[in-house]
Amino acid sequence: MCVAVPSVITVENLTKHYRNPASGSRAALRGLTLDVPAGEIFGFLGPNGAGKTTTIKLLLGLISPTAGHGTMLGYPLGSVNARRHVGFLPESPYFYEYLRGEELLDYYGRLFGLVHHVRRERNESLLKLVGLWDARRLAVRKYSRGMLQRLGLAQALINDPDLVILDEPAGGLDPIGRREMRDILLHLRDRGKTVFLSSHILAEVETVCDRVAILHRGELVAGGRMTDLLSEGREMELTVHGVNGALSAHLGGMPGVEIHHGTDVTVVILPEHALVYQAIEIVRASGGQVVSLGAKRERLEDLFVKLVGGPNGEGQG
Amino acid sequence: MSSPIVVIAQQAMREASRRRTLPALVIFGCGIILSSAFLSFFQLGVEIKFFKDIAMTVIFLFGTVATLVIVSTQLSGEIESRTIYNVLSKPIRRWELVVGKFAGAAVAIGLAIAPMVAILTFFIYTDHGGSELEAVKGAYLLWLAFTVLSAVALGIASVATSTVTAALTILVFVVSYLKGAVTTYLDLISAHPVVAYFGQALYYLLPNFENFNTRTAVVHDELVPWAYLGRTTLYAAALVCLFLYVGIQLFEEREF
């Protein structure tokens, strides 16, 4: 039995044109139709200028659509009722520099109408969650870029939102910070929250997202479940240690085989399962060692480049 | 649980107090008034009048500067520093942001001129130099003028940068004071009906800030009638509503 998951965000034919006195009208978004199911981490991808931030601004009502419509949490886009249940982290967040970290969170909590004791509890738990508890009394102007990003995440969660919209949340974070951010996103999903994640860091998206949409020049070029988009093909990936010239020549002689030499190991891409035993036999006979063998899975980066990364950004999508 | 307007107003007041310009203006203004209290000692026979004249002028000048400093950065500063994204993504309406900013600025300006008014009334009381109540009435009318100026500035700030807001607000303020002379000059240079209509529109649309100036009455111990105070309060309220309404309409249409 298939149970329909309710959509948290639904947009249909969403279009945005910016007027420019010098160059006339410029289309930032062209007829975007999108459904974001509840309780998932949704990756929103695209190169610079693809229309990701424009979409987020339309969702939040910071700008008005030229055409199209949609709902967020069942309310019209940008409505106050929708924003009551949404947390938002803008790209490179900016805050009041004269406030201290805890004062800033308290102010945003008050804008959500949270009562004093709830604000106090959330401030403490969120500042501890993002690792800023010790810096809570420090003026925001003294925060580093990474600390500002952490503070931005804390303020996005102050209302315990049902939907969290994050625009490049890993910007400015060090590797440990990125890992912590990833853990927080996964924890939010485990609690039934929906995360709308706009990011350039494809490895991060691939790790945490259940579903992605790829935008290019204002148009949706791909979308769906990660497992469907990055389906395993017929190709096999054989990693070999101790490859010499003769072995390399032997393997290269097999039909349709690709060889990628690394510093320590060599990766052999076999076009068919049927070639696996033959390749292993060649490696064994030539004194090489098989390190690993598995189905070659397409990476999100490969798909992304295929769709949007051709010459002059002309993808195949 | 406070209304968003109250929360935004309190934040605007906190911003005004934490920026160093406003406390510096207050200290400087109070310093000048205190200095004039001792300088007036040399104005034999007219000491207290000299002091009241100086004090009212300082309150007017520093209040005007404080208004420009506070209000020109309230809304446009929020847009320029991009903090607006974090605010407008919260469950508040745009008109609540404008009204909250206005309310916060009006209270902050009142608090900024309060120490100067306190010094003025203290010296009037100790020198038996007239009615302290009339001085407070005069200061209240000046504060009304500052609230009108705040509404003008917020109206401009809804579509302009903080620098342009400050410049245009000063222009409106100056032209409003000189509007009688400007309309007379327009009549003189052209008899064209369009120019005449423009002059009339300018005359009626711009606030008449002279209505809020009772400095002469305070200096010479003349009474400021309560009825005048009431009428001027209504006049200020009407102007504030008009300029805030225009500002809100423009801000509602703005894209970020």
Interface residues (C-beta under 8 A of the other chain):
Chain A: K57 L60 G61 L62 I63 S64 V80 N81 R83 R84 V86 F88 P90 P93 Y94 F95 Y96 Y98 L99 Y107 Y108 R110 L111 F112 G113 L114 V115 Q155
Chain B: M1 S2 P4 V7 I8 Q11 R14 E15 R18 R19 S81 R82 T83 Y85 N86 V87 L88 S89 K90 P91 I92 R93 E255 F256
